[in-house]
Amino acid sequence: MPPLTLALTGATGFCGGHLAALATARGHRVLALGRRPARHGAHVPWDAAADAPAPPELRAADLVVHCAAAVGDHPPGSPAERHQHTVNVRATERLLAAAAGTPFVFVSSASVYDPRPDRSLVGEQHPTAAGHLNAYGRTKARADALALAAGAVVLRPRAVYGPGDPHLVPRLLASVRYGVLALPGGDVELSLTAVENLAEACLAAVGWPPGAYNVADRAPYRRDAALRRVLAAHGRRARLLHVPPGLAALAVGRRPQLTRYALDQLAHRVVLDTRKSRSRGFTPGRDLDDYLAALGSRGA
């Protein structure tokens, strides 16, 4: 790939930060759109939450990658949804309009998928219009639809993890109480996405036809084995307690990490069908073994 000028939102965040580092290492010029300077790239002031127009520097880009998002597991219709709508939907709408004619990659989420149909193998045609269990999924689905309508490449990772993860692993560690990790239902298979794989996909997607693409690690993981390994790598050993999903649902709201969305994501087999992205030549290069080996080498 020849050097590009890449306009990137979310460069100070988890996913965007990894992409900015990778793009810079590959010789690309990164314009980091955000409220504060990023570690990698030239800072371009822009606040996705301020309903401000896209900066004029966007016109100099060969590619726009929109990673910025307002995350958080808030109930649909909660006060937090207004902020998530501003950042996740309105900012996406403004960027798409400003970048018209420029290749655009939108980092979406598997949270856009309706949880009610079977998710044992989720293809990109799976419904996304309704059924979301939190405001994040609902607002990302609206932004996802806008990006598809505008002719963007839309990437849908699931449960992104890796170095610097501020969400997934911290929530897991906080869920261990008195040496026990309670889980809804029995063991299931789940797709996960290493942040390095997502960053690679963002750059690879430059030449992909417009449309939605699932992005995940090479193979799904058994939930219980993966959780045990991650806990052990962080020095936390816990007994896994399988709780009937109906009984687990009674505890929703008693602790911040106990939400309908969190229980749903752990109780059911959710495996992304990644044949479409692989058909474009994309092969995930990282997996959970790499992440855990890096943790061990740092003495985590």
C-alpha positions as CSV (number, residue, x, y, z in Angstrom):
1,M,0.0,0.0,0.0
2,P,1.5,3.4,-0.9
3,P,1.6,6.0,1.9
4,L,-1.7,7.7,2.5
5,T,-3.0,10.7,4.4
6,L,-5.3,9.2,6.9
7,A,-7.9,11.3,8.7
8,L,-8.7,9.4,11.9
9,T,-11.2,10.1,14.7
10,G,-10.7,8.4,18.1
11,A,-6.9,8.4,17.9
12,T,-6.7,9.0,21.7
13,G,-8.9,6.0,22.4
14,F,-8.3,2.3,22.6
15,C,-9.1,1.1,19.0
16,G,-8.1,4.4,17.3
17,G,-4.9,4.6,19.3
18,H,-3.8,1.2,18.0
19,L,-4.7,2.2,14.5
20,A,-2.8,5.5,14.7
21,A,0.3,3.7,15.9
22,L,0.1,1.0,13.2
23,A,-0.6,3.6,10.4
24,T,2.3,5.7,11.5
25,A,4.6,2.7,11.6
26,R,3.6,1.8,8.1
27,G,4.6,5.3,6.8
28,H,1.1,6.8,6.5
29,R,0.4,10.4,7.5
30,V,-2.2,10.5,10.3
31,L,-4.5,13.5,10.9
32,A,-5.8,12.8,14.4
33,L,-9.2,14.5,14.8
34,G,-10.1,15.0,18.4
35,R,-10.3,17.3,21.4
36,R,-6.7,16.6,22.5
37,P,-3.4,15.5,20.8
38,A,-2.9,11.8,20.3
39,R,0.3,10.0,20.8
40,H,0.6,9.3,17.1
41,G,-0.4,11.7,14.3
42,A,-0.8,15.5,13.8
43,H,-3.6,16.9,16.0
44,V,-6.6,18.4,14.2
45,P,-9.0,20.0,16.8
46,W,-12.5,18.6,16.5
47,D,-15.1,17.7,19.2
48,A,-17.5,15.0,18.1
49,A,-19.8,15.9,21.0
50,A,-20.0,19.6,20.2
51,D,-22.2,19.2,17.1
52,A,-19.4,21.1,15.2
53,P,-18.7,20.8,11.5
54,A,-16.0,18.6,10.3
55,P,-12.6,20.4,10.1
56,P,-11.4,21.5,6.6
57,E,-8.3,19.3,7.0
58,L,-10.6,16.4,6.1
59,R,-10.4,17.4,2.4
60,A,-6.7,16.6,2.4
61,A,-7.3,13.0,3.4
62,D,-7.0,10.0,1.1
63,L,-9.0,7.9,3.6
64,V,-11.2,8.7,6.5
65,V,-11.5,6.2,9.4
66,H,-14.1,7.0,12.0
67,C,-13.3,5.2,15.3
68,A,-14.6,7.8,17.8
69,A,-17.6,6.7,19.8
70,A,-19.4,7.3,23.0
71,V,-19.4,3.9,24.7
72,G,-21.1,2.6,27.8
73,D,-23.7,0.0,28.7
74,H,-26.7,2.3,29.3
75,P,-30.4,1.3,29.0
76,P,-32.2,2.4,25.9
77,G,-34.0,5.7,26.6
78,S,-31.8,6.6,29.5
79,P,-30.4,10.2,29.8
80,A,-27.0,8.9,28.6
81,E,-28.5,8.0,25.2
82,R,-28.7,11.7,24.2
83,H,-24.9,12.0,24.5
84,Q,-24.4,8.7,22.7
85,H,-26.7,9.8,19.9
86,T,-24.8,13.1,19.5
87,V,-21.4,11.4,19.2
88,N,-22.3,8.1,17.6
89,V,-25.0,9.3,15.1
90,R,-24.8,13.0,14.6
91,A,-21.0,13.2,14.4
92,T,-21.0,10.2,11.9
93,E,-23.5,12.0,9.8
94,R,-21.4,15.2,9.7
95,L,-18.2,13.3,8.8
96,L,-19.9,11.4,6.0
97,A,-21.2,14.5,4.5
98,A,-17.9,16.3,4.7
99,A,-16.0,13.3,3.3
100,A,-18.2,12.7,0.3
101,G,-16.1,11.3,-2.4
102,T,-13.3,10.2,-0.1
103,P,-13.0,6.5,0.9
104,F,-14.6,6.1,4.3
105,V,-14.2,3.3,6.9
106,F,-16.6,3.3,9.8
107,V,-15.8,1.2,12.8
108,S,-19.1,-0.1,13.9
109,S,-19.8,-3.0,16.3
110,A,-21.4,-6.4,16.5
111,S,-23.7,-4.7,19.1
112,V,-25.7,-3.5,16.2
113,Y,-27.1,-7.0,15.6
114,D,-30.6,-7.8,16.9
115,P,-30.1,-10.3,19.8
116,R,-33.5,-12.0,19.3
117,P,-32.7,-14.1,16.2
118,D,-30.3,-17.0,16.4
119,R,-26.7,-15.8,16.6
120,S,-24.8,-19.1,16.3
121,L,-23.4,-17.9,13.0
122,V,-24.0,-14.1,12.5
123,G,-23.6,-12.9,8.9
124,E,-23.6,-9.3,7.8
125,Q,-27.3,-9.7,6.7
126,H,-28.4,-10.3,10.3
127,P,-31.1,-7.8,11.3
128,T,-29.8,-4.5,12.9
129,A,-32.9,-2.3,13.0
130,A,-34.4,-3.2,16.4
131,G,-34.0,-5.3,19.6
132,H,-31.0,-3.6,21.0
133,L,-30.5,-4.0,24.7
134,N,-28.6,-0.8,25.3
135,A,-28.3,2.7,24.0
136,Y,-24.8,2.1,22.6
137,G,-26.1,-0.7,20.3
138,R,-29.1,1.3,19.2
139,T,-27.1,4.5,18.4
140,K,-24.3,2.5,16.7
141,A,-26.9,0.7,14.6
142,R,-28.2,4.1,13.4
143,A,-24.7,5.3,12.5
144,D,-24.0,2.0,10.8
145,A,-27.1,2.4,8.6
146,L,-26.0,6.0,7.7
147,A,-22.5,4.8,6.8
148,L,-23.8,2.0,4.6
149,A,-26.2,4.4,2.8
150,A,-23.3,6.7,2.1
151,G,-21.2,4.0,0.5
152,A,-18.8,3.4,3.3
153,V,-17.0,0.3,4.4
154,V,-18.4,-0.7,7.7
155,L,-16.4,-3.0,10.1
156,R,-18.2,-4.9,12.8
157,P,-15.9,-6.3,15.4
158,R,-17.1,-8.1,18.6
159,A,-15.7,-7.7,22.1
160,V,-12.5,-6.0,21.2
161,Y,-9.6,-6.8,23.6
162,G,-5.9,-6.2,23.8
163,P,-3.2,-4.0,25.3
164,G,-4.7,-1.0,27.0
165,D,-8.3,-2.4,27.0
166,P,-10.3,0.0,29.2
167,H,-13.6,-1.9,29.1
168,L,-13.7,-5.7,28.6
169,V,-11.0,-7.0,31.0
170,P,-11.7,-4.4,33.7
171,R,-15.3,-5.4,33.7
172,L,-14.4,-9.0,34.0
173,L,-12.0,-8.4,36.9
174,A,-14.6,-6.3,38.7
175,S,-17.2,-9.2,38.3
176,V,-15.2,-11.6,40.5
177,R,-16.6,-11.5,44.0
178,Y,-15.2,-13.6,46.9
179,G,-13.3,-15.8,44.5
180,V,-16.3,-16.6,42.4
181,L,-17.3,-15.5,38.9
182,A,-21.0,-16.0,38.3
183,L,-21.9,-16.7,34.6
184,P,-25.3,-17.0,33.0
185,G,-26.0,-20.4,31.6
186,G,-23.5,-23.1,30.5
187,D,-20.4,-22.8,28.4
188,V,-20.8,-21.3,24.9
189,E,-18.7,-20.3,21.9
190,L,-18.0,-16.6,21.5
191,S,-16.2,-14.5,18.9
192,L,-13.7,-12.0,20.1
193,T,-11.6,-9.4,18.2
194,A,-8.0,-8.6,19.0
195,V,-7.5,-4.8,18.7
196,E,-4.5,-5.4,16.5
197,N,-6.7,-7.4,14.0
198,L,-9.2,-4.5,13.9
199,A,-6.5,-2.0,13.2
200,E,-5.1,-4.2,10.4
201,A,-8.7,-4.5,9.0
202,C,-9.1,-0.7,9.0
203,L,-6.1,-0.3,6.7
204,A,-6.8,-3.4,4.6
205,A,-10.4,-2.1,3.9
206,V,-9.1,0.8,1.8
207,G,-9.7,-1.3,-1.3
208,W,-12.8,-3.2,-0.3
209,P,-16.2,-2.6,-1.9
210,P,-18.7,-0.6,0.2
211,G,-20.7,-2.7,2.6
212,A,-20.6,-4.3,6.0
213,Y,-17.8,-6.8,7.1
214,N,-17.6,-8.8,10.3
215,V,-14.1,-8.8,11.8
216,A,-13.0,-11.3,14.5
217,D,-10.1,-13.6,15.4
218,R,-9.4,-16.7,13.4
219,A,-11.8,-18.9,15.4
220,P,-14.3,-18.5,18.3
221,Y,-13.4,-19.3,21.8
222,R,-15.0,-21.4,24.5
223,R,-16.2,-18.9,27.0
224,D,-15.2,-20.6,30.2
225,A,-11.7,-21.6,29.1
226,A,-11.0,-18.1,27.8
227,L,-12.2,-16.4,31.0
228,R,-10.1,-18.7,33.2
229,R,-7.0,-18.0,31.1
230,V,-7.6,-14.2,31.2
231,L,-8.2,-14.2,34.9
232,A,-5.1,-16.3,35.6
233,A,-3.0,-14.0,33.4
234,H,-4.0,-11.1,35.6
235,G,-3.3,-13.1,38.8
236,R,-7.0,-13.7,39.6
237,R,-8.1,-17.2,40.2
238,A,-11.8,-17.7,40.5
239,R,-14.3,-20.5,40.5
240,L,-16.8,-20.3,37.7
241,L,-20.4,-20.6,38.8
242,H,-23.0,-21.3,36.2
243,V,-26.3,-19.6,37.1
244,P,-29.5,-20.3,35.2
245,P,-30.1,-17.3,32.9
246,G,-33.5,-16.6,34.3
247,L,-32.1,-16.5,37.8
248,A,-29.1,-14.4,36.7
249,A,-31.5,-11.8,35.2
250,L,-33.0,-11.2,38.6
251,A,-29.6,-9.6,39.6
252,V,-29.7,-7.1,36.8
253,G,-29.1,-3.6,38.2
254,R,-27.7,-4.6,41.5
255,R,-24.1,-4.0,40.3
256,P,-22.9,-1.7,37.4
257,Q,-21.6,-4.6,35.3
258,L,-24.8,-6.6,35.7
259,T,-26.9,-5.4,32.8
260,R,-29.3,-7.1,30.3
261,Y,-26.8,-6.6,27.6
262,A,-23.9,-8.1,29.5
263,L,-25.8,-11.2,30.5
264,D,-27.1,-11.6,26.9
265,Q,-23.5,-11.4,25.5
266,L,-22.3,-14.1,27.8
267,A,-25.3,-16.5,27.9
268,H,-25.7,-17.3,24.2
269,R,-23.4,-18.6,21.5
270,V,-22.5,-15.5,19.4
271,V,-20.1,-16.3,16.6
272,L,-19.4,-13.9,13.7
273,D,-19.3,-15.2,10.2
274,T,-16.1,-13.6,8.8
275,R,-16.1,-15.2,5.4
276,K,-16.9,-11.9,3.7
277,S,-13.8,-10.1,5.1
278,R,-11.7,-13.1,4.5
279,S,-12.8,-13.2,0.8
280,R,-11.1,-9.8,0.5
281,G,-7.8,-11.4,1.5
282,F,-8.0,-10.4,5.2
283,T,-6.5,-12.9,7.6
284,P,-6.5,-12.1,11.3
285,G,-2.9,-12.3,12.6
286,R,-3.5,-12.1,16.4
287,D,-5.4,-14.1,18.9
288,L,-5.9,-14.6,22.6
289,D,-2.7,-16.6,23.0
290,D,-0.7,-13.6,21.8
291,Y,-2.4,-11.3,24.2
292,L,-1.9,-13.6,27.2
293,A,1.7,-14.3,26.2
294,A,2.4,-10.5,26.1
295,L,0.8,-10.2,29.6
296,G,3.0,-13.0,30.9
297,S,6.2,-11.4,29.5
298,R,5.4,-8.2,31.3
299,G,4.8,-10.0,34.6
300,A,1.1,-9.1,34.7
